[in-house]
Amino acid sequence: MEAYIAARLEGESLVRASGIRATILRPWYVLGPGHRWPYLLVPVYAVLGWLPSTRDGAERLGLVTRREMIAALVAAVEAPAGDGLRIMNVPDIRRARA
């Protein structure tokens, strides 16, 4: 996981330094075909979201569906980032489905 995070941060730094307009999506885990076991975590995330002490972490590290990711990608294309870099974390990805 450390290598993944380091690579992601380096990639984001390169995009930021390039000056191009960009939207970076940061899902924690995308639920989709072939990976059914994470669905067992959905109730756990719901409970953690109700508790004030764990709400922020549960939202930031929440699970998103493939449909939510596609909607966020479409939103990023249809409404490009303003003058710089836009980061879409899990709550932003979920809001894009509306």
C-alpha positions as CSV (number, residue, x, y, z in Angstrom):
1,M,0.0,0.0,0.0
2,E,2.9,2.4,0.7
3,A,4.2,1.9,-2.8
4,Y,0.8,2.6,-4.3
5,I,0.4,5.8,-2.2
6,A,3.9,7.0,-3.1
7,A,3.2,6.4,-6.8
8,R,-0.2,8.2,-6.6
9,L,1.4,11.2,-4.9
10,E,4.2,11.4,-7.4
11,G,1.7,11.2,-10.3
12,E,-0.5,13.9,-8.8
13,S,2.6,16.1,-8.2
14,L,3.6,15.7,-11.9
15,V,0.1,16.6,-13.1
16,R,0.1,19.6,-10.7
17,A,3.5,20.7,-11.9
18,S,2.6,20.5,-15.5
19,G,0.0,23.2,-15.1
20,I,-2.7,21.4,-17.1
21,R,-6.3,21.4,-16.0
22,A,-7.1,18.1,-14.5
23,T,-9.5,16.2,-12.2
24,I,-8.1,13.4,-10.1
25,L,-10.5,10.9,-8.7
26,R,-9.5,9.3,-5.4
27,P,-11.7,6.3,-4.6
28,W,-10.7,4.1,-1.8
29,Y,-12.2,1.0,-3.2
30,V,-14.5,0.5,-6.2
31,L,-17.2,-2.2,-5.8
32,G,-17.7,-4.2,-9.0
33,P,-17.9,-7.5,-10.7
34,G,-15.5,-10.2,-9.5
35,H,-15.0,-8.6,-6.1
36,R,-18.0,-9.5,-4.0
37,W,-16.4,-9.8,-0.6
38,P,-16.2,-6.0,0.0
39,Y,-20.0,-5.9,0.0
40,L,-19.7,-7.5,3.4
41,L,-18.1,-4.2,4.6
42,V,-21.1,-2.0,3.6
43,P,-22.9,-2.4,6.9
44,V,-19.7,-1.8,8.8
45,Y,-19.2,1.5,6.9
46,A,-22.8,2.4,7.6
47,V,-22.3,2.0,11.4
48,L,-18.9,3.8,11.3
49,G,-20.6,6.7,9.4
50,W,-23.2,7.1,12.2
51,L,-20.6,7.4,15.0
52,P,-19.2,10.9,15.3
53,S,-15.7,9.7,16.2
54,T,-15.4,7.6,13.0
55,R,-17.6,9.4,10.6
56,D,-14.8,11.4,8.8
57,G,-12.7,8.2,8.2
58,A,-15.7,6.2,7.1
59,E,-16.6,8.9,4.5
60,R,-13.0,9.4,3.3
61,L,-12.3,5.7,3.0
62,G,-15.8,4.7,1.9
63,L,-16.6,2.2,-0.8
64,V,-17.9,3.5,-4.2
65,T,-19.8,1.6,-6.8
66,R,-18.7,1.3,-10.4
67,R,-21.7,3.3,-11.4
68,E,-20.6,6.1,-9.0
69,M,-17.1,6.1,-10.6
70,I,-18.5,6.3,-14.1
71,A,-20.8,9.2,-13.1
72,A,-17.8,11.0,-11.5
73,L,-15.7,10.4,-14.7
74,V,-18.6,11.8,-16.8
75,A,-18.9,14.8,-14.5
76,A,-15.2,15.5,-14.7
77,V,-15.4,15.5,-18.5
78,E,-18.6,17.5,-18.8
79,A,-17.4,20.1,-16.2
80,P,-13.6,20.3,-16.4
81,A,-11.6,21.7,-13.6
82,G,-11.3,25.5,-13.5
83,D,-7.8,26.8,-13.8
84,G,-5.9,24.1,-11.9
85,L,-6.3,20.7,-10.3
86,R,-9.5,19.4,-8.9
87,I,-9.4,16.4,-6.5
88,M,-12.5,14.3,-6.1
89,N,-12.5,12.2,-2.9
90,V,-15.1,9.6,-2.0
91,P,-17.8,12.1,-0.9
92,D,-17.3,14.1,-4.1
93,I,-17.5,10.9,-6.2
94,R,-20.7,10.0,-4.6
95,R,-22.2,13.4,-5.1
96,A,-21.4,13.2,-8.8
97,R,-24.1,10.5,-9.3
98,A,-26.9,13.0,-8.8
